Amino acid sequence: MRSAVVAERDARAWGLRVEGLTYAAIGAQLGVSETTAFDAVRRHAAALPEESKYEANRLIHGLLVELQRILTGVLSRPHYLTTPGGRIVTGPDGEPLLDDGPAIAAVGASLRLVSERAKLLGLYPPRQEPVTVITEEIIEAEIARLQAEIL
């Protein structure tokens, strides 16, 4: 059973994740590692009733859709190359040079959003992990082998 302090931290981590923060940002805000933040969110999610999980999924999906809309806007606008001082760089013909960097970054962010949306919608099959069963016979055989090695 989780202590009250851990349960409260898990709930805070869950809330920050629903707001769209990354596990690294959650960890930084809570003063824990990224892995601990991930575990906290998972623990809290497992303890939620199904209705709450559905509502959280709906909220997160809505946030991802809005972020995708913003990224689509970034992709549709021209971006000009600028100097460190903020001046637009022009080519030999005097026309502003286009900067593909923002569009490339938006495409990468869009791909990550698509992946997150697919996870929320359950489009990825569950990961299968190999399970090793250790029987009493295996333990006894290993103990016997170690004892023989010592003697």
C-alpha positions in Angstrom: 0.0 0.0 0.0 1.3 3.5 -0.9 1.9 6.0 1.9 -0.1 9.2 1.9 2.9 11.2 0.8 3.6 8.9 -2.2 -0.1 8.8 -3.1 -0.2 12.6 -3.1 2.9 12.9 -5.2 1.5 10.3 -7.6 -1.7 12.4 -7.9 0.3 15.6 -8.6 2.4 13.7 -11.2 -0.8 12.5 -12.9 -2.3 16.0 -12.9 0.9 17.4 -14.5 0.8 14.7 -17.1 -2.8 15.4 -18.0 -1.8 19.1 -18.4 0.7 17.9 -21.1 4.0 18.0 -19.3 6.7 15.5 -20.2 8.0 13.0 -17.6 11.2 14.9 -17.4 9.3 18.2 -16.7 7.2 16.4 -14.1 10.3 15.0 -12.4 11.9 18.4 -12.3 8.8 20.0 -10.8 8.4 17.3 -8.2 12.1 16.9 -7.5 12.4 13.3 -8.7 13.9 11.5 -11.6 12.1 11.1 -15.0 11.7 7.4 -14.2 10.2 8.1 -10.8 7.8 10.6 -12.4 6.8 7.9 -15.0 6.2 5.3 -12.3 4.1 7.8 -10.2 1.8 8.5 -13.2 1.4 4.8 -13.8 0.6 4.1 -10.2 -2.0 6.8 -10.0 -3.5 5.7 -13.4 -3.8 2.2 -12.1 -5.7 3.3 -9.0 -8.2 5.4 -11.0 -11.7 4.2 -11.7 -12.4 3.5 -15.4 -14.6 6.7 -15.8 -11.7 8.9 -14.6 -9.3 7.2 -17.0 -11.7 7.7 -19.9 -12.1 11.4 -19.0 -8.4 11.9 -18.7 -7.9 10.2 -22.1 -10.5 12.5 -23.6 -8.8 15.6 -22.1 -5.3 14.5 -23.3 -6.6 13.7 -26.7 -8.2 17.1 -27.0 -4.9 18.7 -26.0 -3.0 16.7 -28.6 -5.6 17.7 -31.3 -5.1 21.4 -30.4 -1.3 21.0 -30.5 -1.6 19.3 -33.9 -3.7 22.3 -35.1 -1.0 24.7 -33.9 1.8 22.7 -35.6 -0.2 22.6 -38.9 -0.3 26.4 -38.7 3.5 26.5 -38.3 3.9 24.3 -41.3 1.6 26.5 -43.4 3.5 29.7 -42.8 6.8 30.8 -44.5 9.8 31.1 -42.2 12.7 33.3 -43.1 16.3 32.8 -42.2 17.5 35.5 -39.7 20.7 36.7 -38.3 21.5 36.3 -34.6 20.4 40.0 -34.4 17.0 39.2 -35.8 17.5 40.6 -39.3 16.1 38.7 -42.2 18.8 37.2 -44.5 18.4 37.9 -48.2 19.9 36.1 -51.2 21.8 37.6 -54.1 18.5 38.5 -55.7 17.4 40.5 -52.7 14.6 38.1 -51.8 14.4 36.7 -48.2 15.9 33.2 -47.8 13.5 30.6 -46.4 14.4 28.7 -43.3 13.2 25.1 -43.3 14.2 24.5 -39.6 10.9 25.5 -38.0 9.0 23.3 -40.5 11.3 20.3 -39.9 10.9 20.7 -36.1 7.1 20.9 -36.6 7.1 17.7 -38.6 9.0 15.9 -35.9 6.7 17.2 -33.2 3.7 16.2 -35.4 5.0 12.7 -35.7 5.4 12.5 -31.9 1.8 13.7 -31.5 0.5 11.2 -33.9 2.2 8.4 -32.0 0.8 9.7 -28.7 -2.7 9.9 -30.2 -2.4 6.3 -31.5 -1.4 5.1 -28.0 -4.4 6.8 -26.4 -6.7 5.3 -29.0 -5.2 1.8 -28.3 -3.9 1.4 -31.8 -0.6 -0.2 -30.7 -0.7 -3.8 -29.5 0.3 -4.3 -25.9 4.0 -5.0 -25.5 4.8 -8.6 -24.7 7.5 -9.3 -22.2 9.1 -12.7 -21.8 8.3 -14.4 -18.5 10.8 -16.6 -16.7 9.3 -19.1 -14.3 11.6 -20.2 -11.5 10.4 -23.3 -9.8 11.4 -24.8 -6.5 13.2 -27.5 -8.4 15.3 -25.0 -10.2 16.2 -23.2 -7.0 17.2 -26.4 -5.2 19.3 -27.5 -8.2 21.1 -24.2 -8.2 21.7 -24.4 -4.4 23.1 -27.9 -4.9 25.4 -26.7 -7.7 26.7 -23.8 -5.6 27.3 -26.1 -2.6 29.2 -28.5 -4.7 31.3 -25.7 -6.0 32.2 -24.5 -2.5 33.2 -28.0 -1.3 
